Amino acid sequence: MNLLSTTLLLAGGGGHAEHHYTGPNPGSYVIFATCVVLLIGAMLLLIRALKGPTVFDRILAVNAMGTKTVVLVACIAFLDLDKSSPGFFLDTSIVYALVNFVATVAILKYIQYGRLS
Amino acid sequence: MGALQIVGSFFLLVGCVFALTGSVGVLRMPDFYSRLHPAGKSDTLAQGLILLGLGFFAGQQALDLFSHGDGAHDPTAQLIGLANIVLKLVLLTLLLFLTAPTATHAISKAARLDRYTNIPIDGDEGAPDPGSSTVAEIVVPGDVGPLQEATGQIFNVDDDAPAAEADAESGSADADADADAAAEAEGSDDPADAEDKEDPQ
């Protein structure tokens, strides 16, 4: 219902809609579309991770999925910018980026050398 | 929907295009070394564009605060919060720009140096396999050889301990000798390969 009314307001040129509630920020729909596209991309990468012929294909796909997840969490932080603070989501995102990189290098080292020391 | 928000939406949509292109490239490219290309470049550019767009959204929020801020809240505190958000976005962008290509490089190098995995290459049958050059023969320090079966008796469960221990010692000595012989064979192979490589030049 909210989406419909906001879309109508946008389409009709909201000249008269300045002082009453106009639903979520219209930029939120762009961010939501970005989230959906990132999820579709992660699903395509998951297919490659499942059917990759070598182990390096799987590592590559999982690493790219982790990068996509970092950006997805940052996008979710901005979904409701008017009411919530995205700082905590961005903290989570930074930590996920670090863990993603370290995990990729650790898995590569384990596969190549057979040990982590 | 302010001007900065429109600019941010543009960057978000372009980033979406790059992200989807990179994912389709990783899924559809014919062999492993080709798949490294979309994963290494397209995704890095996509995340840069998307985070830049989100930064524009935060900037629009700050502009709204200046233009018609509500008197109920202190605008300075909200402005500091938005600056915090932008700082975290910049940090995240720098972090991803550093780590994502590094991780891709590490994956490609590991696949290159891995001598027990034959990366399948699509292409002409007679063409030389780009994954089969002598770079894969480089001995990496700390690399482990193929798993060697223990020849001797490892655990001693017999009652007559001295004889069993002697057996175990001789067995381990045999294993050491085998390992030495393998190392010598490998060491003797490598100079020959180097000579073969240097001959045409």
Interface residues (C-beta under 8 A of the other chain):
Chain A: L10 N25 P26 G27 V30 I31 A33 T34 V37 L38 I40 G41 A42 L44 L45 I47 R48 P53 T54 V55 F56 D57 I59 L60 A61 N63 A64 T67 K68 V70 V71 A74 C75 A77 F78 L81 D82 S85 P86 G87 L90 D91 S93 I94 A97 L98 N100 F101 T104 V105 L108 I111 Q112 Y113 G114 R115
Chain B: M1 Q5 G8 S9 L12 L13 G15 C16 A19 L20 G22 S23 V24 V26 L27 F32 R35 L36 A39 D43 T44 A46 Q47 I50 L51 G53 L54 F57 A58 Q60 Q61 G81 N84 I85 K88 L89 L91 L92 L95 L96 T99 A100 T102 A103 T104 A106 I107 A110 A111 L113 D114 T117 I119 P120 V140 G142 D143 V144
